[in-house]
C-alpha cells in the first residue's frame, strides 16, 4: 500500500466516523407522543380592542366596552376596586327586552298613523251636487270622523311620549358597550359606599336583600329610588335608599349613551347586605 492509498483510506474512515456521529446524534421519538406534545399544550390567545355588533358569550367574565384605555378604564376599572366583582347570575336582560317591546309598540303606532292618513286620503270626497243615498253618505262621513279622531289620539300620544325624557332600561349585568362601563362603575361605587356605611339599627347591623329600581338622570344625579320588593325590614329598605342617594353624582352620561337616546337610565337590581359587612348588587 503506497502513501496515496493510505491517504484515501484515512479520508474514507474520517467521513465514516462523521456520518455515524451524526446518526447517533439524531433522537428518534414515538410519533404519537410527539403529536400529543402539541395536542396537550393549550395555547392562550387574548384579543383586545376588537369591536363587533354580535352579542358576547353569555358566560363572559367581563363586559364588552367600546372605548378602551390600556384594556380597561385605568383607575376606573375593576382592578382598583376594594370589593370583589359583582356576580352576573342571569343570562339576558329583562329590562332590555322590555325596552325592545316598547320600541316595537312605538313603531306600530307610527305604522298606524301612516295607514290612517293613507286611508283618509283615499276616501271619496262628498260631492254636494250629487247627494246620492243620504244613509250611505252619513255612514261614510261618520267613518271619516272616527278615523280622523283616532289619528288625532295616536298623534297626541306620540307627541306626549316624544316630549318626555327618553328612559333607557338596563340591568346591572348589561353587556351593551355604551352602558356597561358606566353601570358597572356606578354600582361598584354604591357597593363601596354600603361597605363604608353598613346599615345599622340600635347598634346592630341589618342584613337581608331587597329589590330596588334606580332612576339616574343624564347629568349623573339620582332622580328616584323605589323599593320593588322589600327585605321585610323597613329600616333596611330605607337605609338602602339612603346609601344610593348619598353616593353622590355618578358623572354625566357619555356621548355613546346619549347617542342611544338616553336622557335617563333605569336600573333594577337585587341589593344583598351580607354578614361579612359587604353589599352586592346583582340582577
Long-range contacts (C-beta under 8 A, 24 or more apart in sequence): 51-177, 55-175, 56-175, 58-91, 58-92, 60-175, 63-173, 63-174, 63-175, 63-180, 63-181, 63-184, 64-175, 64-177, 64-180, 65-177, 65-180, 65-181, 66-177, 66-178, 66-256, 67-181, 67-254, 67-256, 73-181, 73-185, 76-181, 76-185, 78-184, 81-188, 81-192, 82-192, 82-195, 83-188, 83-191, 83-192, 83-195, 83-278, 84-278, 86-172, 86-173, 86-184, 86-187, 86-188, 86-191, 86-280, 86-281, 86-282, 87-280, 87-282, 88-172, 88-173, 88-282, 88-283, 89-173, 89-282, 89-283, 90-171, 90-173, 90-282, 90-283, 93-170, 93-171, 93-173, 93-174, 93-175, 93-283, 94-171, 95-169, 95-170, 95-171, 95-266, 95-267, 95-268, 96-169, 96-170, 96-171, 96-174, 96-176, 98-169, 99-168, 99-169, 106-158, 106-161, 109-154, 109-157, 109-158, 110-158, 112-154, 113-151, 113-154, 113-155, 113-158, 116-147, 116-150, 116-151, 116-154, 117-151, 119-147, 120-144, 120-147, 120-148, 120-151, 123-147, 165-217, 165-263, 165-264, 166-261, 166-262, 166-263, 166-264, 167-215, 167-262, 167-263, 167-264, 167-265, 167-266, 168-257, 168-260, 168-261, 168-262, 168-264, 168-265, 168-266, 169-266, 169-267, 170-265, 170-266, 170-267, 171-267, 171-268, 171-269, 171-283, 172-267, 172-269, 172-281, 172-282, 172-283, 173-282, 173-283, 176-260, 177-256, 178-254, 178-256, 178-257, 178-259, 178-260, 179-257, 179-260, 179-262, 179-265, 182-250, 182-251, 182-253, 182-254, 182-257, 183-265, 183-267, 185-250, 186-216, 186-250, 187-267, 187-269, 187-281, 189-247, 189-248, 189-250, 190-243, 190-244, 190-247, 190-279, 190-281, 191-278, 191-279, 191-280, 191-281, 193-243, 193-246, 193-247, 194-240, 194-243, 194-271, 194-273, 194-278, 194-279, 195-277, 195-278, 195-279, 197-243, 197-246, 198-273, 198-277, 198-279, 199-235, 199-236, 199-239, 199-240, 199-243, 199-273, 201-235, 205-275, 205-277, 206-233, 206-235, 206-236, 206-239, 206-273, 207-236, 207-273, 207-274, 207-275, 208-232, 208-233, 208-236, 208-272, 208-273, 209-270, 209-271, 209-272, 209-273, 210-236, 210-237, 210-240, 210-270, 210-271, 211-268, 211-269, 211-270, 211-271, 212-240, 212-241, 212-244, 212-268, 212-269, 212-271, 213-266, 213-267, 213-268, 214-244, 214-266, 214-267, 214-268, 214-269, 215-264, 215-265, 215-266, 216-250, 216-264, 216-265, 216-266, 216-267, 217-263, 217-264, 218-252, 218-253, 218-257, 218-258, 218-262, 218-263, 218-264, 219-249, 219-252, 219-253, 220-249, 220-250, 220-251, 220-252, 220-253, 221-249, 221-250, 222-247, 222-250, 223-264, 228-268, 231-273, 236-273, 240-271, 240-273, 243-279
